[in-house]
Each structure stands twice: as structure tokens, then as C-alpha cells.
Amino acid sequence: MTFVLDSSAVLCWLRQEQRWQAINKLLTQPGSDPVLPGPGLAEVIVNAHRKGNVTSGPQIRQTLEGQNVRVVQPTDDDLVRAAELIEISAAHPYYRPQDKLQEDPHTLSMADAIILAISESNGWIAITRDATWGWLATQGHTSVNVQTF
């Protein structure tokens, strides 16, 4: 089973944060084919370092390769779709239920949009912590099967 990992899922697993075992189970199940789009890899490295991880970028990549995570690059069509998804997200921001004043809408980052576009174009499941992705799917803005953990 091929599935796309968002950087939030990878960071959760790398840092062994709450629910990391759910990602580990996906990575180690027989027949799993985990994919991380290139922009997600960059985001993982930068955010891991921001959170105090001192492992080098190449070491992080090697750790992921050791779990059979394939890094894939977007096509031109994926990039065009990512731009559309960013515009859709800006026009239809997601407000978390706990944001009572609803002054902090959540929209897609560039990396998020590219990851979603790659998932969409290949028909792959997307694994994320980001509720915005699922909300966009339930609203019909993407055909991606979004699984949050």
C-alpha cells in the first residue's frame, strides 16, 4: 500500500512524539510503500532542527531511507495543482474548533499543497496531523483520502 507522509507525520515519528507508534506501525507493516515528497523532506529537516534535533540533513534522509521511505519530486502538473490548492485554501480557510475567536485560520503551506497535489495525482492516501487537509477533502476541494492521526 502506497501512502504519502506529511512532514508532521515524519516529525512525530522521528521525535517519538505522542502517537508516533501509529506512524511506526504504518512504516513497518508488510507491503507498505511510504512516500515523502521532496518539499516535505526539506520541511522535516528544518523543523527537526528548530525543535532541537542536531542530526544532519543527510542523516535524517538516511534514517528515512532505512524505513524504505521514498522521496519523490513533484511534476509540473503537481506544481500547477499545488498553486490551485493554495488559492482554494486561502479562499476557504479552516478554523479549528478550539479557536473560539476564529482569528487564526489555517491554510496550506507550499509544502502542504505540493504533498496534497502529489497524493491527488497518484491516488495515494495522505497521512497527516493537519486537520486542514481533511477539512479540504470533506468540502470537496481535493479527492485525496486524508488520514489524520
Phi, psi and omega in degrees: 000124178269133176217152181257133178262132170280158179300331178298322179291317180294316179297319177303314181292312181300317184270358182051049177280175180310131179078013179300331181296329178296320178290318179300320178298318177297317183293330187257357180288142180303136178083002180287144180227078182285140181234139174233113176299147182312314178299330177293322178298315179300317180296320178300311183298311182298313183288328175297317179293321178298330181268012173097359178288128182259005178294138181290160177305311178300326178291321177297315178301316180296322177299317179293318177300325178296339176260014180064027175281121178269133174266124180241152181254149179287149172274171176300320178297322177298320181293321177296316179295322178301318178299317177299317181295323177296317179294319177297315181298321178294323180284336182228068183293154178262132176249122179294144180304328182283352178273079188300325180278348179049043177261358184237074181289150179253127179232171182281139170279172177300312180299317179302313182296320179293318179298316178297318180298318178295318177299315181297312185291336180257355181069030182265150174290143177249129180252123184207164169263350189278109181296339179301321182298311180297321179297316178299322179292315181294335178275357178084015182273347175212151179267003184293138171279103184264126177246118176260154181230000000 
